[in-house]
Structure formats: C-alpha cells, structure tokens
C-alpha cells in the first residue's frame, strides 16, 4: 500500500515512539524489506512489500532533499529488477512491519523495525507544508519527540 504523493513530493512529519501503540491491535499491516543502492548524489532505494495475504509488490524510489518536504519519485517495478539490484544494497537495509491507522482525514504509518529491537517510528504524510498536525490521543502516550528534521531517523541513515 504505497503512500500518497502529490506531484513527486513528499511532505511528512515523523515521531520517535517508546513502543507499540495500543491502537495497532486491529490495524492493517505489511512487512517491508528496503535497501539503498550505492551512490553519493542520488538516494535510490528498492522495496519489497508483503501484505497480510502473502502477496508481494516491488518498488523503486528516488528521493532528494531533507526535512519536512522532499522530492520523491516512486514506481512499481518487477521481481526481476528487485532481485537483480537487491545484492547491491548489502549493508544498507532496513526490515520493518508497517501498520496503517486512519485517524480523521490523516493516515498514520507506524513502523516497527524488525531488524533492531525497540525502535518504533510514526509518520504522517500531509498535503501541504503548513498543515498543522495534532498527535492523536491514542498515539500521544508513546511519543518521545518529533524527529522530522533529525537525519539520524531517516530510513537511509538507519539502514545497515
């Protein structure tokens, strides 16, 4: 279930969590294997998403910029492309379970990192930069702080 992107840009806020929010009990989830291709100037990743039925989809994504608003171009790709480039991502991968929680007009994505204990992040994609975000009451008890502008919490930086 790819995130909504308008005109090749991504606007999102990200939060570090203490652990698993209770609202995830009936949330839909997928498992994601994500790897970053080598490159100094271009941030390109490949992603394999396994849904609850076991069906796989594959994506390749190019991102540029940092912070609240970034360029992002994403397209679905083939298993053949994914398997051809996946070995190039060795040492630059993340594995996570992503939960989708609808709250009003926003969809929160809660990531449980399966390759590192106790790392949980929440993110919410927005339509415009000045969209005010109120952390919902079901999520607030778990929020440590907003990490949108902290490079250490980008998936690329977390990849190992």
N, C-alpha and C positions, 0 to 999 in steps of 0.2 A: 504494500500500500504506500506508494510514494507520496511525499508531502506535496502540498500545493505551492506552486511557484508562479509568480506573475512576471512575465517578460524577462526571464533569465536572471532574476534577482531573488535573493533570499533575505528576508527580514525576520530575525528571531531573537528571542531572549532565552537565556539558559541559566539554570539554577542548580547548585550543588545540594544534594539531599543527604540526610543522615541515614536513610534506609528506605525500605519499601513502604509506600503509602498504602493505607488500608483500602482505598477505592479501587485498587487493581484486581480485587478478587474476581470480578466478572468482566474485566476489560479484555478486549481482543488483543492478541499479541503475535509477534513474528520473531523469528531468530535471524540475526544478521551477521554475516561474515563480511568484513570490509577490509580492503587492503589498499595501500597507497603506492603508486608507481614512482620509481626514482625520478627526480627532476628538481632543479633548483628554482626555476622560474614558474613552472606550471604545477599546480596541485591537482593531480588527477587520481581518482580512486575507482575501484571496481567493487561491486557489492553483490552478494548473493543473499536473497531473502527467501526464507522458508516459512510458509504460512501454516496455520493450525492443521490443515489437511495434508501437509507434506509437500505441497506444490512449490516449485522453485521458480523465481524470476531473477533476472540478472540486469544490472545497470552499470553504466559508466558515467562518471560525473567529473566535470572540471569546475573548480572553484578559484576565485581570486578575491583578494581583499581580506579585511578582518573587521571585527566588531559587529555592530548591530545589523548593518546592511552589507551584503556581499554579492558579487556576481556568482551565479551558479547555472551551469548548463548540464542537464541530465537527460539521458536517453536510455531506453531499454536496449539490451544487447542480447547476444546468444550465449548459450552454454559454451560453445566452441571458443568464442572470444574470451570469455571469463577464464576458462581452463588454460588458454594459451598465455595469458598475462599474469594469472594468479601467482605462479612461481616467482615473478619479479617483485612481488610485494613482501617476500620473506623478511621478517624483522620490522615490518611496518603495517601491522594488522591489529584490528580490534574484533572482538566477538561479543555480541550483546543480544539481550532479549528486549524488544521494544514493545511497550504497552501503549495503546491508544485510548485516551479518555476524553470524551466530549464534555465540555463544560460551557453552557451558554452557546455563544457563537464561536468559541475557540476550541481547537482540538489540541490537547496536551499530549506530548510524547514523552514517556518515562522510560529511560534506558537503564537496564540492569546490566552492568558489564560482567560477562561470564568469565572473562579471562583475568580479572583482578577482583579480589574479594572486597565486598562492601563499598564499591563505587556505584553510585546512583546519580543520574542527572535527569533533570526535567527541562524540556524546551517547548516553546510555543511559537509557532510561526504567525506573523502578523501581516496585514495588508499594507500598512504604511508605517514609517519610522516613528511618527508621533502618536501611535496607538498606545493609549495608557493600558497597562496590564495590572490587574489586581490578582494576586496569587489566591486561588480558591481556598476555601476553608478546609477542604479535605487534604490539600497539599501543604498548607502553611506550617503545620507542626513538624514537617520533615525538612523544611528549607533551612539550610545553613546560611547561604548568601547567594546573591546573583553573581554569576561568573561570565556573563556575556562578553565582557571586554578582557577577560583573562585568557591569554593564548594557551596556557597550560591545560585548559579544559576543552580545547578543540579536539575532535577525534583524531586529527592528524598528529597532534602533539602527544596524545595518549597511545597511539599505535606503537606496538613493539614486536 
